C-alpha cells in the first residue's frame, strides 16, 4: 500500500521537473520586499491623546451598551484602561492610534478623519521611531479624510496616483499599524471597484482582500509600482478582525480633498436641496416611460437652491449633460461648484424640458462633537445633562425618524429626571408640544412639582412616549 501511494507522487515530481527549464524547479515569486523597503519609510503612526469624544456620543455609546454585550465589554475595557491607556485600536477612549502617510516632503500627512476625531493632542510616530507633534490642517467628514502637518525636516513622500491605474485582479499592498503591533504589510488584490456603501454615498470605494484591521485606518493602499491608489478606511467584519473585505478611498478623491483642506481647511460641495427616489420600473410605467430612467424628485426644500426650478414630481434626467440616477445623484451634486449655473433636463407633466439652477453649498454639519469635544449642558430644574445630537447619534439610539432633539447625558440620583425614570441615552424631542431643537430650549424649564409637572416627549429604543416629571417618585 505504501508503494502504491508514493508512485503517483514521484511521477508528478518527475513531470514538473521535465516542464521546467533545464529540469530545474520553477522559481518562487519575487515578493514585495524591494517595494516595501522603498515605500515603508513614508508610512507613519498617528497617535491621539486625551480624546475629546462629544458628550452626546458618549451617552449614545452607554445607551447602546445596555442592550449589546459586546458593547458592554468595550465600555468596561475602556473604563478599566483609564485615560492614558491604549486599548490597541483606533477607537480608544483616552489614547488611540491609526495610520497615515507623508504626501509632501515638508511634512504634510494624510490620514482618516475618524482617526483624529475628538483629538486634543495629536502626535505622529515616524518610521524611524521619532515622535513629533502634529497640527490638524483640516478634516472632511464626507470623505473621512484628514490632513496633518508636522515639522520634522525633509521626509520621504509617497505619490498620490489614481485608482483608475489599477484593475480588478491587480496586486496591491496595504501598510499600517494594526492593533498597535507596529508597522505591518499585507498583500492582496483589487477585489472590486466603485463600491458604494450605505453610509458613504459620496465615495466609490476600492475593495481589496489585503488584510486591513483596526489601526490600519488612514494607511496607504499601494500598487506594485509604489503609487498610492487609495487610503484604507473601512472593513466589513462579523468578528472585529479582517475577513478579506476591506475598502479604500480612491486616490483621486483623496487628492482633491487634500488640495481643498490645504487651501481652505474645509471642502465646499454643491447642494440642490431636494430629496429623490429611485424611478423603478413600476414608477416609470406610471409616468408613461418604457424603461426606468432618472431620479424622481420627492421633496424640495422651500429655502434651498432648487426652489422655483425643480418641483415635486419632476423626473430629473441629467445635470450638466451627466445622466442622473438615484444612486449617483448625491455624488454628482456634491462635485458641482457652489454658485455655478448648471442646466438640468427634467421630465415634467409628460414633457422633457431644460431648467437652469444656481448650485448652492452643501451645509457643513452644525456641530461636530468629534472635532470639538462638545460638552453637555446642565439643566438645573431637572437635574440632568443634555447634548445636541447628530444623524449618526440618533441612528445609534434607534431614533432615526426624529429630525432633532437632545440626548440625556447624565442624571443626578434622586433628581427630578431620574425620579421620572429617564435614562442616559434617552432622546428628548418636545417640551409639551414645542419641539426641542437646542439646549437653550430647556434652560428656562421651571422646577417641576406634582401641581405643575413638566411634560417631555422622550424616545427610547425607537419608541416615543410622553413623561410627566413631577420631582417626586412615581406611585407604585
DOKE-596316 format. One record per residue (C-alpha): x, z, y. Coordinates in steps of 0.5 Angstrom, whole numbers, padded with zeros to 4 digits, always signed. Layout:
XZY/...
END
This chain:
+0000+0000+0000/+0006+0002+0005/+0009-0005+0004/+0002-0009+0005/+0001-0006+0011/+0008-0007+0014/+0009-0014+0012/+0004-0017+0018/+0007-0013+0023/+0014-0015+0021/+0011-0022+0021/+0008-0021+0028/+0015-0019+0031/+0019-0025+0028/+0014-0030+0031/+0014-0026+0038/+0022-0027+0037/+0021-0034+0036/+0017-0035+0042/+0022-0032+0047/+0028-0036+0050/+0034-0035+0045/+0030-0031+0041/+0030-0025+0046/+0024-0020+0047/+0020-0022+0054/+0023-0018+0060/+0018-0013+0063/+0015-0013+0069/+0020-0012+0075/+0015-0007+0078/+0015-0005+0085/+0021-0001+0086/+0024-0005+0092/+0018-0006+0095/+0017+0002+0095/+0024+0003+0098/+0022-0002+0104/+0015+0001+0106/+0015+0008+0104/+0019+0011+0110/+0014+0009+0114/+0008+0013+0111/+0007+0020+0114/+0003+0026+0112/-0002+0028+0117/-0003+0036+0118/-0009+0039+0121/-0008+0046+0123/-0014+0051+0126/-0019+0046+0124/-0025+0047+0129/-0031+0045+0125/-0037+0045+0129/-0042+0051+0128/-0047+0046+0126/-0043+0043+0121/-0041+0050+0118/-0049+0052+0118/-0051+0046+0114/-0045+0047+0109/-0047+0054+0108/-0055+0052+0107/-0052+0046+0102/-0048+0051+0098/-0054+0055+0097/-0057+0050+0092/-0051+0047+0090/-0046+0051+0085/-0040+0046+0087/-0041+0047+0094/-0041+0055+0093/-0035+0054+0089/-0032+0050+0095/-0034+0055+0100/-0032+0061+0096/-0025+0058+0095/-0024+0057+0103/-0026+0064+0104/-0021+0066+0100/-0016+0062+0102/-0016+0064+0109/-0015+0061+0116/-0008+0059+0114/-0008+0057+0107/-0008+0050+0105/-0013+0048+0099/-0010+0042+0097/-0014+0037+0100/-0016+0033+0107/-0022+0037+0107/-0019+0044+0108/-0022+0050+0113/-0016+0052+0116/-0010+0047+0114/-0012+0040+0112/-0008+0034+0110/-0008+0027+0110/-0004+0021+0110/-0002+0016+0116/+0003+0010+0117/+0007+0008+0123/+0005+0002+0126/+0010+0002+0132/+0017+0004+0132/+0016+0008+0139/+0011+0013+0135/+0004+0010+0134/+0001+0012+0128/-0006+0010+0124/-0010+0015+0120/-0017+0016+0119/-0021+0020+0124/-0024+0024+0118/-0017+0027+0117/-0016+0029+0124/-0024+0031+0125/-0024+0038+0128/-0017+0039+0129/-0014+0044+0134/-0007+0042+0132/-0004+0036+0129/+0003+0035+0126/+0006+0029+0123/+0011+0030+0117/+0016+0024+0117/+0018+0021+0110/+0025+0025+0112/+0021+0032+0112/+0022+0033+0119/+0015+0035+0122/+0013+0033+0129/+0007+0035+0134/+0002+0029+0135/-0002+0027+0140/-0009+0024+0139/-0010+0018+0143/-0017+0016+0140/-0022+0016+0135/-0027+0012+0133/-0033+0015+0129/-0036+0008+0127/-0030+0005+0123/-0027+0012+0121/-0020+0010+0125/-0016+0015+0129/-0009+0013+0133/-0004+0019+0134/+0003+0019+0138/+0009+0022+0136/+0016+0023+0140/+0021+0022+0134/+0025+0017+0136/+0025+0010+0133/+0021+0010+0127/+0020+0004+0121/+0014+0001+0122/+0009-0003+0118/+0006-0009+0120/-0002-0010+0120/-0004-0016+0117/-0011-0019+0115/-0015-0017+0109/-0016-0025+0108/-0009-0026+0106/-0011-0023+0099/-0016-0025+0094/-0020-0021+0088/-0015-0020+0083/-0008-0020+0087/-0004-0014+0086/-0004-0008+0092/-0001-0001+0092/-0003+0005+0096/+0002+0010+0099/-0001+0017+0101/+0000+0025+0099/-0006+0026+0094/-0008+0034+0094/-0002+0035+0098/+0003+0034+0092/+0008+0030+0096/+0008+0022+0097/+0005+0018+0092/+0005+0011+0090/-0001+0008+0086/-0002+0001+0084/-0008-0004+0082/-0011-0010+0084/-0016-0012+0089/-0023-0011+0085/-0028-0014+0090/-0028-0016+0098/-0034-0015+0103/-0037-0009+0100/-0042-0005+0105/-0043+0002+0104/-0050+0005+0106/-0047+0010+0111/-0042+0005+0114/-0046-0001+0116/-0041-0004+0120/-0035-0005+0115/-0034-0010+0110/-0029-0006+0105/-0024-0008+0101/-0025-0005+0094/-0019-0003+0089/-0018+0000+0083/-0011+0003+0085/-0012+0011+0085/-0014+0014+0091/-0015+0021+0091/-0016+0027+0097/-0010+0027+0101/-0009+0019+0101/-0014+0018+0106/-0011+0014+0112/-0005+0012+0108/-0004+0004+0107/-0006-0001+0102/-0001-0006+0102/+0000-0013+0099/+0006-0014+0095/+0010-0017+0101/+0009-0010+0104/+0004-0012+0109/-0002-0007+0111/-0008-0010+0108/-0013-0004+0109/-0013+0003+0110/-0015+0007+0105/-0021+0011+0107/-0027+0012+0101/-0028+0014+0094/-0034+0014+0089/-0033+0019+0084/-0037+0024+0080/-0031+0028+0079/-0028+0029+0085/-0022+0025+0083/-0020+0018+0082/-0024+0013+0078/-0022+0007+0080/-0027+0006+0085/-0023+0006+0092/-0025+0003+0099/-0020+0001+0104/-0022-0001+0112/-0020-0008+0113/-0013-0009+0117/-0016-0014+0122/-0022-0009+0123/-0016-0003+0124/-0012-0008+0129/-0018-0009+0133/-0020-0002+0133/-0013+0001+0135/-0012-0004+0141/-0018-0001+0144/-0016+0006+0142/-0009+0005+0145/-0012+0002+0152/-0019+0006+0153/-0019+0012+0148/-0025+0009+0145/-0028+0003+0142/-0034-0001+0146/-0039-0004+0142/-0045-0009+0143/-0052-0006+0143/-0059-0009+0142/-0064-0003+0142/-0068-0006+0136/-0070-0004+0129/-0071-0009+0124/-0072-0010+0117/-0071-0015+0111/-0075-0021+0111/-0077-0021+0104/-0080-0027+0100/-0087-0024+0101/-0086-0023+0108/-0083-0030+0109/-0089-0032+0106/-0094-0028+0110/-0090-0031+0116/-0091-0038+0114/-0084-0040+0111/-0082-0043+0105/-0076-0038+0104/-0073-0032+0107/-0069-0032+0113/-0067-0028+0119/-0069-0020+0120/-0076-0018+0122/-0076-0014+0129/-0080-0008+0127/-0079-0004+0134/-0076-0005+0141/-0073+0001+0145/-0077+0000+0151/-0071+0002+0155/-0066-0002+0151/-0062-0008+0153/-0067-0012+0148/-0074-0010+0152/-0077-0016+0155/-0073-0021+0151/-0075-0019+0144/-0082-0017+0142/-0084-0013+0135/-0086-0019+0130/-0080-0023+0132/-0076-0026+0127/-0069-0026+0129/-0065-0032+0126/-0059-0032+0130/-0055-0029+0135/-0050-0034+0139/-0051-0039+0133/-0049-0034+0128/-0054-0033+0122/-0057-0027+0122/-0060-0023+0116/-0062-0015+0116/-0055-0013+0112/-0051-0017+0118/-0055-0015+0124/-0051-0009+0125/-0044-0012+0125/-0046-0018+0129/-0049-0014+0135/-0043-0009+0134/-0038-0014+0135/-0041-0017+0141/-0038-0015+0148/-0042-0011+0152/-0045-0014+0159/-0044-0021+0155/-0050-0026+0156/-0052-0029+0149/-0057-0034+0146/-0061-0032+0140/-0066-0036+0136/-0073-0033+0134/-0079-0035+0131/-0085-0032+0135/-0092-0034+0133/-0090-0039+0129/-0086-0043+0134/-0078-0043+0134/-0075-0041+0141/-0069-0039+0144/-0068-0033+0148/-0062-0030+0153/-0061-0023+0152/-0055-0019+0156/-0052-0015+0151/-0052-0007+0152/-0047-0002+0150/-0047+0002+0143/-0049+0009+0146/-0043+0014+0144/-0045+0020+0139/-0048+0025+0144/-0044+0031+0141/-0038+0030+0136/-0037+0037+0134/-0032+0034+0129/-0027+0033+0135/-0030+0038+0140/-0031+0044+0135/-0037+0045+0138/-0039+0053+0139/-0046+0055+0137/-0051+0058+0143/-0053+0065+0142/-0061+0066+0143/-0061+0074+0145/-0069+0074+0145/-0069+0072+0137/-0062+0075+0136/-0060+0068+0132/-0055+0063+0134/-0056+0055+0134/-0053+0049+0135/-0054+0042+0136/-0055+0037+0130/-0053+0030+0128/-0056+0025+0124/-0051+0027+0119/-0052+0034+0119/-0060+0033+0119/-0059+0029+0113/-0055+0034+0109/-0060+0039+0110/-0066+0034+0108/-0069+0033+0115/-0067+0026+0115/-0074+0025+0118/-0073+0029+0124/-0071+0026+0130/-0067+0032+0133/-0067+0040+0133/-0063+0046+0133/-0060+0049+0127/-0059+0056+0126/-0052+0058+0125/-0052+0066+0125/-0057+0071+0125/-0057+0079+0127/-0059+0083+0121/-0066+0086+0123/-0066+0082+0129/-0073+0078+0130/-0071+0072+0127/-0068+0075+0121/-0074+0079+0120/-0079+0073+0120/-0075+0070+0114/-0071+0065+0118/-0064+0063+0115/-0058+0060+0117/-0059+0052+0116/-0066+0052+0118/-0068+0047+0123/-0072+0049+0129/-0075+0043+0132/-0081+0046+0136/-0083+0052+0140/-0090+0052+0139/-0092+0044+0141/-0086+0043+0145/-0080+0039+0142/-0074+0043+0142/-0068+0038+0144/-0063+0042+0147/-0060+0049+0146/-0063+0051+0153/-0070+0050+0151/-0069+0056+0147/-0065+0060+0152/-0071+0063+0156/-0076+0065+0150/-0079+0072+0151/-0077+0077+0146/-0083+0077+0141/-0088+0082+0140/-0094+0083+0135/-0098+0082+0141/-0094+0076+0144/-0091+0072+0138/-0086+0066+0139/-0088+0060+0135/-0083+0056+0132/-0083+0050+0127/-0078+0050+0122/-0076+0045+0117/-0072+0048+0111/-0071+0044+0105/-0074+0038+0108/-0081+0042+0108/-0083+0043+0115/-0088+0050+0117/-0089+0054+0123/-0086+0061+0123/-0089+0066+0128/-0084+0071+0130/-0086+0078+0132/-0080+0082+0132/-0083+0086+0126/-0082+0085+0119/-0088+0082+0116/-0093+0086+0112/-0092+0086+0104/
END
